[in-house]
Amino acid sequence: MNPIGKYIVVEALNEKVKTSSGLLLSGDDVDSMRYKKGRVVKPGTLVDVITTDDVIYFDKRAGFSMIIEDDAYTIITERDVIVIL
């Protein structure tokens, strides 16, 4: 799989979100957050800063989902990435 241009193939990561007081948020609370965490499977040919296996936060409303070889991925553009961990 080779994304072209500024597209990035991302595998969404499910994470447990804990508040500063130690409270674990429910799945509904996590779903209401604007950003999702994911692992970069493959960056596109014109993506400079983001590399394979980077963990990123991206706008959950951006991009689209695809099933490639029986696995679900999210396809986003480089500008949808907010933070690289």
GISUL-V836372 format. One record per run of one state. SS is the DSSP state (~ for helix, > for strand, _ for the rest). FROM is the first residue (numbers start at 1). LEN is the number of residues. If there is no record, write none. Layout:
{{SS/FROM/LEN} {SS/FROM/LEN}}
This chain:
{{_/1/6} {>/7/6} {_/13/5} {>/18/1} {_/19/5} {>/24/1} {_/25/2} {~/27/5} {_/32/3} {>/35/9} {_/44/11} {>/55/5} {_/60/4} {>/64/5} {_/69/2} {>/71/7} {~/78/3} {>/81/4} {_/85/1}}
